[in-house]
Amino acid sequence: MLENLIPIGQAFIKLTIMHLEEIKAEMKTFRDFYGGDLLDVSEIDSCTTKEELRQIIVKHESHMEMMLADALSHIEKFKKKVGLNFYQ
């Protein structure tokens, strides 16, 4: 893993550069907020580019956004059911 400081105006940002195999290893152990993993390990192993790995993360991110939308809709329906949806 390489770390570079990139100047942005008067400040610096830290840019971490990982090799493909390092990214794969991190992705295999990653757990989201709810404890879920990204995908089957074999799909991660079959990736040959960083873009393919990025797409796995983007797909999981979209899945998490859908789960959040479903959860918020569910609680909204409950608030309406019990008549408490007037508080904002």
TILUM-843832 format. One record per residue: residue in three letters; x, y, z of N, C-alpha, C, O in turn. Coordinates in steps of 0.1 Angstrom, whole numbers, plus 2048, in hexadecimal, padded with zeros to 3 digits. Layout:
N
ALAXYZXYZXYZXYZ ...
This chain:
88
MET8087F480080080080080980C80081280D808 LEU8068167F780D8227F680582D7FB7F882D7F9 GLU80A83780280384280680A84F801816850803 ASN8038587FB8098647F580186F7FB7F486E7FD LEU80787B7FD8008878017FF88F7F48098937EE ILE7F38937F17F089B7E57ED8A97E97E38AB7F1 PRO7F48B37E47F18C17E87E48C57E17E28C47D5 ILE7DB8CB7E97CF8D17E57CE8DF7EB7CB8E17F6 GLY7D28E97E37D38F77E87DE8F77F37E98F37F1 GLN7DA8FB7FF7E38FC80B7E28F08137EA8EE81D ALA7DA8E68107D88DA8187DD8CE8107E18CF804 PHE7DD8C28167E18B68107D68AC8127D08AC81D ILE7D48A38097CB89780B7D488B80A7DE88B803 LYS7D18818127D88758127D286B8087C6868809 LEU7DA8677FE7D585E7F47DC8507F77E884F7F7 THR7D38467F97D88397FB7D78317EE7CC8307E8 ILE7E282B7EA7E28237DE7E58147E27EF8117E7 MET7DB80C7DF7DC7FE7E37DD7F67D67D77F97CC HIS7E47EB7D67E57E27CB7D87D97CA7D17D87D4 LEU7D57D37BF7C97CC7BD7C77C17C77BC7C07CD GLU7D17B97CA7D07AF7D47CE7B47E27C77AD7EA GLU7D37BF7E57D17C67F37C27CA7F47BC7C87FE ILE7BD7D07E97AF7D47E97A67C87EA79C7C87F2 LYS7A97BD7E37A17B17E47A07AB7F27967A87F7 ALA7AC7AB7F97AD7A68077A47AF81079D7AA818 GLU7A57BC80E79C7C581678E7C38147867C381D MET78A7C180777C7BF8037767B280976B7B280D LYS77F7A880A77A79B80F77779C81E76F794823 THR77D7A582577B7A68347727B183776D7B2843 PHE76E7BA82E7657C58307577C08347527B782F ARG7527C783E7447C584373D7D28437437DC849 ASP7317D383E72A7E083E7257E284C7277DB855 PHE71D7ED84D7187F285A70F7E786070F7E686D TYR7087DF8587007D485D7077C785E7007BD862 GLY7137C685B71B7BA85D71B7B28507217A6850 GLY7167B78457167AF8387237B183172A7BB832 ASP7267A78297327A882172F7AD8137237AF810 LEU7397B080B7377B67FE7317AC7F47277AE7EE LEU7377A07F37337967E97397897EC7417887F5 ASP73677F7E573C7727E574B7757E274F77C7D9 VAL75476F7EA7627707E876776D7DA7707737D5 SER7617637D476575F7C776376A7BC76B76B7B3 GLU7597727BE75777D7B57627887B776678E7AD ILE76678A7C37717937C677D78E7C07857957B9 ASP7807817C278C77B7BD78D77B7AE79877C7A8 SER78177B7A778277A798784788792787788786 CYS7847927997867A07947957A179079E79C797 THR7977A87857A57AA7807A97B977F7B47BC77C THR79F7C17827A27D078279C7D778E7937D1794 LYS7A17E279179C7EA79C78E7EF7997867F07A2 GLU78B7F178C77E7F67887737EB78B7687EE790 GLU7777DE78976D7D378C76B7D379B7607D079F LEU7757D57A37747D57B276B7E17B67637E07BF ARG76D7EC7AF7667F87B37577F67B074E7FB7B7 GLN7547EF7A57467EC7A173F7E37AC7337E57AE ILE7477DA7B27417D27BD73D7DB7C87327D97CE ILE7457E57CC7427EE7D77367F77D372D7F97DB VAL7367FC7C772B8047C271E7FC7C37138017C7 LYS71E7F07BF7127E77BF70D7E57CD7017E67D0 HIS7177E37D67137E17E570D7EE7EA7047EE7F2 GLU7147F97E670F8077EB7018097E66F880E7EE SER6FD8067DA6F08077D56E67FE7DD6DB8037E0 HIS6EA7F27E06E27E97E86DF7EF7F56D47EE7FA MET6E97F57FC6E87FB8096DE8078086D6809811 GLU6DF80F7FD6D681A7FC6C88157FA6BE81C800 MET6C580A7F36B88057F16B38007FF6A7802802 MET6BB7F98076B77F48146B380081D6AA7FF824 LEU6BB80B81C6B88178246AA81D8206A2820829 ALA6A881E81369B82380E69081A81368581F817 ASP69180D81268780481768480682667980682A ALA68F80782D68E80883C68681583F67E816848 LEU68A82083868382D83B67582D83766C83283E SER67282682C66482582865C81D832650820835 HIS66281383765B80A84165881284E64D811853 ILE66181A85265F82185F65482C85C64D830865 GLU65583285064B83C84C63D83784D63383D852 LYS63B82B84762E82484762982185561E823858 PHE63381D85E62F81B86C62B82887362182887A LYS63283387062E83F87662084387261884887A LYS61D84186560F84486160583B8675FA83F86B LYS60882E8695FF82586F5FB82987D5F0828880 VAL60582D8846028318925FF8408945FD84589F GLY5FE8478895FA85588960585F88F601869894 LEU61285B88D61C86489262586A88763086D889 ASN61F86A87B62786F87062687E86E62B884864 PHE62088687861F89487662B89B87C62D8A787A TYR63489488364089B88964B89B87E64E891878 GLN6518A687C65C8A78736688AE8796728B0872 
